[in-house]
Amino acid sequence: MGYLSTNRKKITVRTFLEMKAAGKKIAQLTAYDFTTARLIDEAGIDSILVGDSASNVMAGYADTLPITLDEMIYHARSVVRACRRSLVVCDMPFGTFQASREEGIGNAIRIVKESGVDALKLEGGSEIIDTVRGIIAAGIPVVSHLGLTPQSIHKFGGYGLRASTEDEARKLINDALALDAAGVFAITLEKIPAALAAEVTRKVKAATIGIGAGSETDGQVLVYADALGLTDEFCPKFLRRFADAGRCITQGVQSYIESVKMGDYPNESESY
């Protein structure tokens, strides 16, 4: 659908800000392929994040670092084709914006041109703010990502709670205010104390999207595979499983196997 959509039901950057102003919560899930994105979009989700978590969910890597720009564009393009309503945001993968402002802007433009996504998400605070300003100046809406930033996992040494100390909390607030002033329309807050997330939400004009950041952010995001029960090894405190799709799929496959083995499938009505 992209920027030129005439669909009046299409969620836009402006919709996010209007929802924040009206106190309406924003619901976001990840997706990485056409079929899943279509189901999530038709269910009425506000936004789909084509996360670099595709590195884990789709490719089986241990972290988000290996996924490439080309792979993210492929996943994003597939999701955009499926979406009629939701705002589609794509992660800029590790290594595509950290080296220089110019490289970051160039890669951002390439993602949008080749995939048609509505916005991009970048991990980091003041250290990437010049790149953020440049991408926004190029006409591309930006979501920032603070707190636990998985692309910096080796720096942090794990996936523990972030901004739990006074100094780190102060830096996060300052980063959020600086990014807000730079023009980001949303800020993802991952695995930080709920009180801190609430404070940031009150102080910024941008919509805040929490994951493991309490209930007072303007919205929430989860990885769809975790939220719908397709995974069972990832069980952080903040995760609620809203369905048991993994068991449903397993049972369906087992039923298919049994029908094939018994010669019951295909039956006469299913044959030409």
C-alpha positions in Angstrom: 0.0 0.0 0.0 2.8 2.4 0.9 2.7 6.2 1.3 0.3 6.7 -1.7 -2.5 4.5 -0.3 -6.0 5.9 -0.7 -7.3 3.5 1.8 -9.0 5.6 4.4 -8.8 2.8 7.0 -5.0 2.7 6.6 -3.1 3.4 9.8 -0.5 6.2 9.3 2.1 8.0 11.4 -0.5 10.6 12.1 -2.9 7.9 13.4 -0.3 6.9 15.9 0.0 10.4 17.3 -3.8 10.9 17.3 -4.2 7.6 19.2 -1.6 8.8 21.8 -3.4 12.1 22.2 -6.8 10.3 22.6 -5.4 7.8 25.1 -6.1 4.9 22.7 -3.7 2.0 23.0 -1.7 0.9 20.0 -1.4 -2.8 19.2 1.7 -4.0 17.2 2.9 -7.5 16.4 5.8 -8.7 14.2 5.4 -10.6 10.9 7.9 -11.6 8.3 5.9 -13.3 5.5 2.8 -12.6 3.4 0.5 -15.3 4.8 1.1 -14.5 8.5 1.0 -10.7 7.8 -2.4 -11.1 6.0 -3.9 -12.9 8.9 -2.6 -10.4 11.4 -3.7 -7.4 9.3 -7.2 -8.8 8.7 -7.5 -9.4 12.5 -7.3 -5.6 12.9 -3.8 -5.0 14.2 -2.7 -1.3 14.2 0.9 -2.0 13.1 3.1 -4.8 11.9 6.8 -4.6 12.7 9.1 -6.5 10.3 11.6 -7.0 13.0 15.2 -8.1 12.7 13.9 -10.8 15.0 13.3 -12.6 11.7 16.9 -13.6 12.3 15.7 -15.8 15.2 12.2 -16.7 14.1 12.7 -17.3 10.4 16.4 -18.2 10.1 17.1 -19.9 13.4 20.0 -17.7 14.5 20.8 -17.2 18.2 20.5 -13.4 17.9 19.5 -10.6 15.5 23.0 -9.7 14.3 23.4 -12.0 11.2 20.4 -10.9 9.2 21.3 -8.8 6.1 19.8 -5.8 4.5 18.7 -7.9 1.5 17.0 -10.4 3.7 15.1 -7.6 5.6 14.0 -6.1 2.3 12.7 -9.5 1.2 10.7 -10.0 4.4 9.4 -6.4 4.4 8.3 -6.6 0.8 6.4 -9.8 1.5 4.6 -8.2 4.5 3.7 -5.0 2.7 1.9 -7.0 -0.1 -0.4 -8.5 2.6 -1.3 -5.3 4.5 -4.3 -3.2 3.7 -4.8 -1.5 7.1 -1.8 -1.7 9.4 1.2 0.6 9.5 4.2 -1.4 8.4 7.5 -0.7 10.2 10.8 -2.3 9.2 13.9 -2.7 11.4 17.2 -1.4 9.9 19.5 -4.4 10.6 22.8 -4.3 12.4 25.6 -2.7 10.4 23.4 -0.7 8.0 23.3 2.6 9.9 26.0 2.6 12.6 29.0 3.3 10.4 28.0 6.7 9.0 25.1 9.1 8.6 25.4 8.9 4.8 25.4 5.1 4.7 22.4 5.0 7.1 20.4 7.4 4.9 21.3 5.5 1.8 20.3 2.2 3.3 17.1 3.7 4.7 16.1 5.0 1.2 16.8 1.6 -0.3 14.6 -0.3 2.2 11.7 2.1 1.6 12.1 2.1 -2.2 12.4 -1.7 -2.6 9.8 -2.8 0.0 7.2 0.0 0.3 7.2 0.0 4.1 5.7 3.0 5.9 8.5 3.6 8.4 11.8 2.4 9.7 13.0 1.5 13.2 16.6 2.1 14.4 18.1 1.0 17.7 20.1 3.5 19.7 20.0 7.0 21.2 22.1 10.1 21.0 24.9 8.2 19.2 22.8 7.9 16.1 20.7 11.0 16.3 22.4 12.7 13.3 21.5 9.6 11.2 17.9 9.7 12.5 17.6 13.4 11.5 19.0 12.7 8.1 16.5 9.8 7.5 13.6 12.0 8.6 14.8 14.8 6.4 14.7 12.4 3.5 11.0 12.0 4.1 11.1 8.7 5.9 9.2 8.3 9.3 11.4 6.9 12.1 10.7 4.8 15.2 13.5 4.8 17.7 14.3 1.9 20.0 15.7 2.4 23.5 16.4 0.2 26.6 17.3 -3.4 25.7 18.6 -3.1 22.2 19.3 -6.6 20.9 21.7 -5.4 18.2 24.0 -4.4 21.2 23.7 -7.7 23.0 27.4 -8.3 23.1 27.9 -4.8 24.7 25.3 -5.5 27.3 26.4 -9.1 27.9 22.9 -10.5 28.0 19.2 -9.8 27.8 18.6 -8.5 31.3 16.6 -5.5 32.5 18.0 -2.2 31.2 18.0 1.3 32.8 17.7 0.0 36.3 20.4 2.3 37.6 20.0 6.1 38.0 22.7 7.0 35.5 21.3 4.6 32.8 17.7 5.8 33.4 18.8 9.4 33.1 20.6 8.7 29.8 17.5 6.9 28.5 15.3 9.8 29.3 17.7 12.3 27.7 18.0 10.1 24.6 14.2 9.8 24.4 13.8 13.6 24.6 16.5 14.2 22.0 15.0 11.7 19.6 11.6 13.2 20.2 12.9 16.7 19.3 14.6 15.2 16.2 11.1 14.2 15.0 10.7 10.4 15.6 7.0 9.6 15.7 7.3 6.6 18.0 9.8 5.2 20.5 10.0 1.5 21.3 10.9 0.9 25.0 12.2 -2.6 25.7 12.7 -4.3 29.0 13.0 -1.3 31.3 11.3 -0.5 34.6 7.6 0.3 34.2 7.9 3.5 36.1 10.6 4.8 33.8 8.6 3.8 30.7 5.6 5.7 32.1 7.8 8.8 32.7 9.2 8.7 29.2 5.6 8.3 27.8 4.5 11.5 29.7 7.5 13.5 28.6 7.6 12.9 24.8 5.2 13.8 22.0 6.0 10.5 20.2 4.0 7.4 20.8 5.7 4.9 23.0 5.5 1.2 22.3 6.5 -1.1 25.1 7.8 -4.6 25.3 8.6 -5.6 28.8 8.1 -2.0 29.9 4.8 -2.1 31.8 1.3 -1.0 30.9 1.6 2.8 30.8 3.2 3.0 27.4 1.0 4.2 24.5 1.1 0.7 23.0 2.6 -2.8 23.1 4.6 -5.0 20.7 5.3 -8.7 20.8 6.9 -11.2 18.4 3.9 -13.0 16.9 5.5 -16.4 17.2 5.9 -15.9 21.0 2.5 -14.4 21.5 0.6 -17.1 19.5 2.4 -20.0 21.0 4.6 -21.1 18.1 7.6 -21.1 20.4 8.1 -22.5 23.9 11.7 -22.0 24.8 11.4 -18.2 25.1 9.6 -17.4 28.4 10.4 -13.9 29.7 8.3 -12.4 32.5 6.6 -10.0 30.2 5.4 -12.6 27.6 1.8 -13.7 27.6 0.7 -16.4 25.2 -2.6 -15.5 23.6 -3.0 -18.7 21.6 -1.5 -22.2 21.3 -1.0 -22.2 17.6 2.0 -24.5 17.9 0.0 -27.3 19.4 -2.8 -26.8 16.8 -0.2 -27.1 14.0 1.4 -30.2 15.5 -2.0 -31.9 15.9 -3.0 -30.9 12.3 0.2 -32.4 10.9 -0.2 -35.6 12.9 -3.8 -35.9 11.6 -2.5 -35.4 8.1 0.2 -38.1 8.6 -2.4 -40.6 10.0 -4.8 -40.0 7.1 -2.1 -40.5 4.5 -0.7 -43.6 6.2 -4.2 -45.2 6.5 -5.0 -44.4 2.9 -7.9 -42.2 3.9 -6.5 -39.1 2.2 -7.4 -38.3 -0.5 -10.8 -39.9 -0.5 -13.2 -40.3 -3.5 -14.6 -36.8 -3.2 -11.1 -35.3 -3.1 -10.0 -37.1 -6.3 -10.6 -36.1 -9.9 
